[in-house]
Amino acid sequence: MKVLAVHPSALMYTKVFLRLEPLGLELVAGAARQAGHDVRMIDLQVETHDDYWAMLEDFQPDVVCYGGNYLANVPEILDLCQATHYRIPTVRQVIGGHSVSFIARDVLELAEGTVTCILKGEGDATIGLLLDTMQAGGDILEVPGVVTLEGEGPSPIFVESLDGVRPARDLLRHRNKYFIGTLDPAASIEFARGCPWDCTFCSAWTFYGRSYRTASPQVIADELEKITEPGIFIVDDVAFVHEEHGMAIANEIRKRGIRKEYYLETRADVLLRNKEVFKVWSEIGLSYIFIGMEAVDEEGLRQFRKRVSADKNFEALDYARSLGLIVAINIIADPSWDRERFETIRKWCLEIPEIVNLSVTTPYPGTEIWHKEARRLTTRDYRLFDIQHAVLPTKLPLPEFYEELVKTQQVLNTKHMGWQALRDTAGIAARLLRNGQTNFVKMLWKFNSVFNPDLQLADHQRPARYLMPVQPDVVASIDRKDLYVHGPGGRRSRALDDDTEQFVDKTRMGAEA
């Protein structure tokens, strides 16, 4: 079968600070191709809808697969599905990905019969089976993870091994457009999949059933040798949870003489526990590290159920500085913040050398916050669920909340991307320009055109064609197993040694699975 894989357009935050290659969809495309199907791919982050229609007309696919990893992309995907169905009524359309896995039936009902099915869970595990079943004229409801308006198939399944499928990187036509900060251009790679923790604001653990699986160091090194980009973003939700695995990858990279520059995300307590791993990685190319602190005080950390003390967070920052790493942290702006709280955060951020990103508390399906807060939503417009808009009631009037939010973001932007910062990175900028890479340099001037309180407020007034269903009253207690896309597999689903498993249990707040 001829299959066209489609990644939707960029979201607000990614229009400025980063643009990552769609690794998840590349893996799905790779699995479909491995199953013997003819696959093409388009990324609307770097191409246009006109490009999509041209490819559709030229390729005439039997199936179009959309990556629905972000709620804010749902309206665009549904618009494309309806317009595509109008142009080619016989085409079958499939939507998969992280976010739509939690809201499959809602999306199908909004699609008005133009979507064949939603594929829940790990798409690279079942896309080949789905396509083969379609080609043979079989019942797709026998495929794990399939959801249609008529019913639901067996529970989603995992890939047998993370080593089994390689991403179809060659199908992307504009690889030089992907970057994160000064890593320009940058490719993405997966060392491990899943997260064993259980933070209330996150749906990574509920999607993967608190599993944690790893790719072999040899396969990772093989892939790094094939990647031509000098920058590498490691997409793991928490990098180097397992010390032995992280060290084995580093040893393989050293043995082969692979030279890359790396950016990764991790937790403060993992950094402090596995100091030697991060030290070794700083010697082989790790230059950027993102730590999701989420809050600067103990009360905020309890709210997000992160059993990492503020003192440990600051200790981790000190250690990362000692390795010469550039550190970025994320703080979640709560709707309850007033002007004084915003000012306190601004002052705190200016006192530390780290890059600080500010996002807004956003309940997502699949998170505990969703089940506790969904009834209080002030909007049902999917487009506003991008962690840059307030979708819960704010203590300040909404225009004032956005003024304070953008004012704080502007202070942080000036600190790290103003003229002083530009002078500090002038050599990097010049090198990138010489090599024809303009992503990072363009980023320096985009902030004010994207982050604007008037524009963010106006977004709430846009007519919305697709609305989330009204949420039921919040139940007094939540059965956390009901949150999962992939059911919890318990201890056997986590590739961790016993000491690391005990460490995870001590540093998370939940008790199940």
C-alpha angles and dihedrals in degrees: 000000000000110000129189115197115203130195114196128235128289122278126228099270094043092055088074116021108032146354114200128196111251096252095169092055090044088057091049089049090048091051092048091050091046087055089059102262128135106246135188128176139205128188113205090197086078103017133053136243087252088059089051094052091047091052091046091052093046099043100035093202124204091214133027116200120196126199109228103183096136130053092217090063095056096093093050091049092049091048090052092047093053095044092045091050089052092053097041108020092181095057117111116223127204128185121198138158142097104300100038089052088071096045102033099138093044090055093046092053091050091049092070094219097310095109119074095201148330115242108212125203128006105005095195088061097058111016092094092051091047093050092046090051092050092049092050093047092243131148108281090199086076089066115096113250097016117138124184133166087260097054150303131278128221119306117287117270134213125243109265091238136358086227093061103078128040122204115257093237092159092068094069113093100200108042092154090069096072119095145141115205110311092345092102116187102020135174125204127232137182122225097167137004128219136019128251095203126085113216114175096232096049132081099189092095094044091050094051098034091243089295123147121198130174138210119230117264090234094055091045091052091047089055094046089054090055096047111095098194114100093216124067127193111200103214099198112132088229116013122220099004086152109055096201093053093049092049093047091055091049091051091051091050091050093047091054096041094236112174117199138135114240138206121187145166126232145148125266093238092050090051092051094045095048101037095145092056092054091045091055092046091051086059095052099047112295105140107151128049129181119205118189101217091160093186138031098215138049095252092056092047091053090051091058092040096240109150092204114113121228088243091057090049092054092044089054091051090052092051093048089051090051089058091053092246123154104235129204122186133190125224120191113223108217121214087235092067117117129197092274092054092050090050091050091052092048092052092046092050092051091052094061128063095225126106109252125205121195122209131173125245104261125178109222126189107261094038127100090234088062093057092046099042108025094098089059096055114135092202139030094196108123091207092069095058095091102109089252098080129063110242096168127065111282125217090223118057105272095250089053092046090056092045090055093042095052092040089056092045090048091053089052092045092052090048094055106021105028126104094284090052090047090054089051091052098035092113092051091047092050092050092049092049091049088055092049094252112138103160097098095041092050089050091064092069102035101078101088094046092054106031105056125140093216091053093047091050091047089054088069090059097053114114108254119214095184120049133181112246116261107271122236123244112287113261119233093241135021126222096219092203088067089065095065127104092187107037117244112269096190124217094338091063094062122080092212132123117241094259092053091046089054090047091053092049091051093050099047129071103219127081108202132095 
